[in-house]
Amino acid sequence: MKKLPASFYLQILLCSGLWGSAFPVIKLSYANLALDGFGEQLLFAGTRFMLAGFLVMLFCRRRVWRSFRDAPKKSLSWVILGQTFGQYVFFYYGLRVSSGALGALLIGSGSLWWVLLAPLLLKSAHPTGSQWVALAACVLGISIAVYAPGAGSGNVAAGTVAFLLATLLGAVGAIGMRQAAPGFGSRSITAISLSIGGLMLAIVGSFQWKTFVSDYSWTTLGVTVYLSILSATAFAIWNSLIERYSVNVLSAFRFMIPLCGVVESAIFLKTETVGIGIVIGGAIVVVSLFYMSRIEARIER
């Protein structure tokens, strides 16, 4: 494998920092914007992603409709239902019932799903013995983190299941992006996924639209705009990387997302503490994923 350019690492760091900030921002939004009901929270997510999709469309010109019309429907459905709709139904529920730090760590488990699903759906190489060891270490780290996540963690069991399902669906969406993007452009597919997936989230949460409208404020609008710009930027960059690099290579570098998310949650969420399980388990997960990235680099060469 050719040496990865510096721009690759800068884009990974930018995506990780942006996605990491989403955990404390969304948790703070729940409390400060009075978004108590799950329907309200899905409406909040839906408006965020629809706006993000429209922002990405501004840079796509006329290719969005052609991509929607001609892209393989199976792959496009995986992206919409996996990367946006399904992933964020479980993601927002997980943040509703548990902590931002736990969510940030468990989101890193998406790398595990990628490595396991890619050979089945993309016909890529199966994990090597060293990769299986790294995967087992990740599972151990997650187990330790879940056992002692710290104060303010809420319903740890429900949150863990929700976050793991979110990452599973996100991995399926990423594989769909890998299949659809080469012929139709990652930016257009991203715009479609965010817009339609966001609309679906809003429809599912619409049973609480009256409460959502009554609680809406300029602060809610500001947070929505920030999260929309975050999503548009991070997804556009990440999906562009998916288009150019192998899923396995990118899955290895996802270790930066839980690292940034845990650190940013610890800084901004004063009602939560990072327990010894998050510290030890998180360290094991990050080291394991970094080790997996080194293995993948050697294989690609």
C-alpha positions in Angstrom: 0.0 0.0 0.0 1.2 3.5 -0.8 2.1 5.7 2.1 -1.1 7.5 3.2 -0.8 11.3 2.6 -0.9 13.9 5.4 -4.3 15.1 4.1 -5.7 11.6 5.0 -4.7 12.0 8.6 -6.0 15.6 8.8 -9.4 14.6 7.4 -9.6 11.7 9.9 -8.8 14.0 12.7 -11.3 16.6 11.6 -14.1 14.0 11.3 -13.2 12.5 14.7 -13.2 15.9 16.4 -16.5 16.9 14.9 -18.3 13.6 15.6 -16.7 13.6 19.1 -18.3 17.0 19.9 -21.7 15.6 18.9 -22.0 13.5 22.0 -21.8 16.3 24.6 -23.7 18.8 22.4 -26.7 16.4 21.9 -26.7 15.4 25.6 -26.7 19.1 26.6 -29.4 19.8 24.1 -31.7 17.2 25.7 -31.5 19.0 29.0 -31.2 22.7 28.0 -33.8 22.6 25.1 -36.4 20.6 27.1 -36.4 17.7 24.6 -37.8 15.2 27.0 -39.7 12.9 24.7 -38.1 10.4 22.3 -40.4 11.7 19.5 -39.1 15.3 20.1 -35.5 14.0 20.0 -36.2 12.2 16.7 -37.7 15.3 15.3 -34.6 17.2 16.4 -32.4 14.6 14.7 -34.6 14.6 11.6 -34.5 18.4 11.1 -30.7 18.3 11.7 -30.1 15.7 9.0 -32.5 17.2 6.5 -30.7 20.5 6.8 -27.4 18.8 6.5 -28.5 17.0 3.4 -29.6 20.3 1.8 -26.2 21.9 2.7 -24.4 19.0 0.9 -26.7 19.4 -2.1 -25.5 23.0 -2.6 -22.1 21.5 -3.6 -23.6 18.7 -5.8 -25.5 20.8 -8.5 -27.5 18.5 -10.7 -25.9 15.2 -9.9 -28.2 14.4 -6.9 -31.3 13.6 -9.0 -29.3 11.5 -11.4 -27.7 9.6 -8.5 -31.1 9.0 -6.9 -32.5 7.8 -10.2 -29.7 5.6 -11.4 -27.8 4.4 -8.3 -28.2 0.7 -7.4 -31.4 0.7 -5.2 -30.1 -2.0 -2.9 -26.9 -0.1 -2.1 -28.7 3.2 -1.8 -31.2 1.7 0.6 -28.4 0.4 2.7 -26.9 3.9 3.0 -30.2 5.6 3.8 -31.6 3.0 6.2 -28.2 2.1 7.7 -26.0 5.2 7.8 -28.7 7.8 8.6 -32.1 6.4 9.7 -31.4 3.2 11.5 -28.1 4.2 13.0 -29.5 7.4 14.5 -32.7 5.9 15.8 -30.6 3.7 18.1 -27.9 6.4 18.6 -30.3 9.0 19.9 -32.0 6.4 22.0 -28.7 5.3 23.5 -27.8 8.9 24.4 -31.3 9.3 25.9 -30.9 6.5 28.3 -27.1 6.4 29.0 -24.0 8.6 29.0 -22.1 10.5 26.3 -18.8 9.0 27.3 -20.1 5.4 27.1 -21.7 6.2 23.7 -18.5 7.7 22.4 -16.5 4.6 23.4 -19.1 2.1 22.0 -19.3 4.0 18.7 -15.8 2.8 18.1 -17.1 -0.7 17.9 -18.2 0.1 14.4 -14.7 -1.0 13.4 -15.5 -4.5 14.6 -18.6 -4.7 12.5 -16.8 -3.4 9.4 -14.1 -6.1 9.7 -16.7 -8.8 10.2 -19.1 -7.7 7.5 -16.7 -6.6 4.7 -15.7 -10.2 3.8 -19.4 -11.2 3.6 -20.7 -8.2 1.7 -17.7 -6.8 -0.2 -15.8 -10.1 -0.7 -12.7 -8.7 0.9 -10.1 -10.7 2.9 -11.2 -12.4 6.1 -9.6 -11.3 9.3 -6.2 -12.7 10.1 -5.3 -14.4 13.3 -3.7 -11.1 14.6 -6.9 -9.2 13.7 -9.0 -11.8 15.6 -6.8 -11.1 18.6 -7.3 -7.4 18.3 -11.1 -7.9 17.9 -11.2 -10.0 21.1 -9.2 -7.3 22.9 -11.8 -4.7 21.8 -14.6 -6.9 23.1 -12.7 -7.2 26.4 -12.2 -3.4 26.6 -15.9 -2.7 25.9 -16.9 -5.3 28.6 -14.7 -3.5 31.2 -16.1 -0.1 30.2 -19.7 -1.3 30.5 -19.0 -2.9 33.9 -17.8 0.4 35.5 -18.7 3.3 33.2 -18.9 6.0 36.0 -21.6 8.2 37.5 -24.4 9.6 35.3 -24.3 6.6 33.0 -28.0 5.8 33.3 -29.3 2.5 31.9 -26.0 1.0 30.8 -27.5 -2.3 29.5 -30.0 -0.6 27.2 -27.5 2.1 26.1 -24.9 -0.6 25.2 -27.4 -2.5 23.1 -28.6 0.6 21.4 -25.1 1.9 20.6 -24.0 -1.5 19.3 -27.0 -1.7 17.0 -26.3 1.8 15.9 -22.7 0.9 14.9 -23.9 -2.3 13.2 -26.3 -0.3 11.0 -23.7 2.3 10.4 -21.3 -0.3 9.1 -24.0 -1.7 6.7 -24.5 1.9 5.5 -20.8 2.4 5.0 -20.6 -0.8 2.9 -23.5 0.4 0.8 -21.7 3.7 0.3 -18.6 1.8 -0.8 -20.7 0.1 -3.5 -22.7 3.1 -4.7 -20.2 6.0 -4.5 -17.7 5.0 -7.3 -20.3 5.4 -10.0 -22.4 8.3 -8.6 -20.1 10.3 -6.3 -20.0 10.1 -2.5 -21.2 13.7 -2.1 -24.4 13.1 -4.0 -25.1 9.8 -2.2 -24.4 11.6 1.1 -26.9 14.3 0.3 -29.6 11.8 -0.6 -28.9 9.7 2.6 -29.0 12.7 4.9 -32.1 14.2 3.4 -34.3 11.1 3.1 -33.0 9.5 6.3 -33.6 12.8 8.1 -37.2 13.0 6.7 -37.8 9.4 7.9 -36.6 10.3 11.4 -38.9 13.3 11.5 -41.8 11.2 10.3 -41.2 8.6 13.0 -41.0 11.3 15.7 -43.9 13.3 14.4 -46.3 12.0 17.0 -44.8 14.6 19.4 -44.6 17.5 16.9 -46.9 19.8 19.0 -44.6 19.5 22.0 -41.5 20.0 19.8 -42.9 23.1 18.2 -43.9 24.6 21.5 -40.4 24.0 22.9 -38.6 25.3 19.8 -36.5 28.4 20.3 -33.6 30.4 18.8 -31.2 28.3 20.8 -32.7 25.1 19.3 -32.3 26.6 15.9 -28.6 27.5 16.6 -27.8 24.0 17.9 -29.6 22.4 14.9 -27.6 24.5 12.5 -24.3 23.6 14.3 -25.1 19.9 14.2 -26.2 20.1 10.6 -23.0 21.7 9.5 -21.1 19.1 11.6 -23.0 16.3 9.9 -22.7 17.7 6.4 -18.9 18.3 6.8 -18.1 15.1 8.6 -20.2 12.8 6.4 -19.1 14.4 3.2 -15.4 14.0 4.1 -15.8 10.5 5.6 -17.8 9.2 2.6 -15.2 10.7 0.3 -12.6 8.7 2.1 -14.7 5.6 1.8 -14.8 6.1 -1.9 -11.0 6.3 -2.2 -9.7 4.0 0.5 -10.6 0.4 1.6 -13.2 -0.1 4.3 -10.7 -2.1 6.4 -8.2 0.8 6.4 -10.8 3.3 7.4 -12.3 1.0 10.0 -8.9 0.9 11.7 -8.6 4.7 12.0 -12.0 5.0 13.6 -10.2 4.6 16.9 -9.9 8.4 16.9 -13.7 8.8 17.2 -14.1 7.2 20.6 -10.9 8.9 21.8 -12.2 12.4 20.9 -15.8 11.6 22.0 -14.7 10.4 25.5 -12.4 13.4 26.0 -14.9 16.0 24.8 -17.7 14.4 26.9 -15.5 14.4 30.0 -14.8 18.1 29.5 -18.3 19.4 28.7 -20.7 17.1 30.5 -20.4 18.1 34.2 -23.2 15.7 35.3 -21.2 12.7 34.1 -17.9 11.2 35.4 -15.6 8.9 33.5 -15.4 5.8 35.6 -12.4 3.5 35.9 -14.1 1.1 33.5 -14.2 3.8 30.7 -10.5 4.6 31.4 -9.2 1.1 31.4 -11.6 -0.3 28.8 -11.3 2.7 26.6 -7.5 2.4 26.6 -7.8 -1.3 25.6 -10.2 -0.4 22.8 -8.1 2.4 21.4 -4.8 0.4 21.6 -6.5 -2.6 20.0 -7.9 -0.5 17.1 -4.6 1.2 16.6 -2.9 -2.2 16.5 -5.5 -3.4 14.0 -4.6 -0.4 11.8 -1.0 -1.4 11.8 -1.9 -5.0 10.9 -4.1 -3.7 8.1 -1.3 -1.4 6.8 1.0 -4.4 6.6 -1.6 -6.5 4.8 -2.3 -3.8 2.2 1.4 -3.5 1.4 
